Amino acid sequence: MMDIVVADWFGCTVGVFRGDGMGGFASEKAVLGTVSNMAVGLGDANQDGSVDVVVGGSGRLGIVLGASE
């Protein structure tokens, strides 16, 4: 299953669209990002086996920890 992660530079949020397993995506779940989101990266930042979202911009860095579901 595939998800989409987008950074909103003007709204200072990160949007996550979870894959529904049938080729579509669920509604956006917006989470707070950093000021002027410029870059988004994915990885297991806390080594728990779940994908985390790392957001950077305007000299700030934020991490949104993923869930195993």
Backbone torsions as a table, in degrees:
resi	resn	phi	psi	omega
1	MET	NA	143.1	-176.9
2	MET	-118.8	141.7	175.7
3	ASP	-115.6	163.7	175.8
4	ILE	-121.3	135.1	175.7
5	VAL	-120.9	129.7	-179.8
6	VAL	-130.5	146.0	176.0
7	ALA	-106.7	131.1	177.2
8	ASP	-100.9	105.5	-176.0
9	TRP	-63.1	-42.1	-176.9
10	PHE	-77.1	-37.8	-177.1
11	GLY	-87.7	-6.0	179.8
12	CYS	55.5	39.2	177.3
13	THR	-128.3	165.1	172.5
14	VAL	-119.9	129.8	179.0
15	GLY	-104.7	135.0	177.8
16	VAL	-118.3	124.2	175.9
17	PHE	-110.7	108.3	-178.0
18	ARG	-79.3	136.6	175.8
19	GLY	-66.4	142.4	-178.6
20	ASP	-95.8	1.1	178.7
21	GLY	82.2	-1.9	-179.8
22	MET	-123.6	20.6	178.5
23	GLY	92.6	0.0	179.6
24	GLY	-117.4	-174.3	-177.7
25	PHE	-134.9	147.1	176.2
26	ALA	-74.9	171.7	177.0
27	SER	-60.8	155.1	-178.8
28	GLU	-64.2	137.1	169.7
29	LYS	-110.2	110.5	-177.8
30	ALA	-90.2	133.9	175.8
31	VAL	-125.0	153.3	-178.4
32	LEU	-66.6	131.9	177.6
33	GLY	-106.7	-150.3	177.1
34	THR	-103.8	173.7	176.2
35	VAL	-65.4	127.9	178.6
36	SER	51.4	68.8	178.8
37	ASN	-54.5	123.0	-178.9
38	MET	-113.9	-27.2	-176.2
39	ALA	-146.5	145.6	177.4
40	VAL	-128.0	134.0	176.3
41	GLY	-131.4	154.2	179.5
42	LEU	-121.3	140.8	178.1
43	GLY	178.7	176.5	179.6
44	ASP	-98.5	80.9	-172.9
45	ALA	-64.0	-36.2	-177.1
46	ASN	-107.1	11.2	174.8
47	GLN	53.8	44.9	177.3
48	ASP	-105.2	3.7	179.5
49	GLY	91.3	-3.3	178.5
50	SER	-107.1	150.4	178.5
51	VAL	-77.7	130.3	177.5
52	ASP	-110.6	156.3	179.1
53	VAL	-107.5	126.6	176.6
54	VAL	-110.6	127.7	-176.7
55	VAL	-123.0	135.4	178.6
56	GLY	-134.0	151.1	176.8
57	GLY	169.9	149.7	178.1
58	SER	52.0	39.0	178.1
59	GLY	74.1	13.7	-179.5
60	ARG	-121.5	158.1	179.4
61	LEU	-135.4	135.5	177.6
62	GLY	-131.8	149.3	177.7
63	ILE	-126.5	127.4	174.0
64	VAL	-107.2	111.0	-177.7
65	LEU	-72.6	136.9	-178.4
66	GLY	-82.4	172.4	177.0
67	ALA	-121.0	155.1	-175.4
68	SER	-78.8	-8.6	-176.6
69	GLU	-69.2	NA	NA
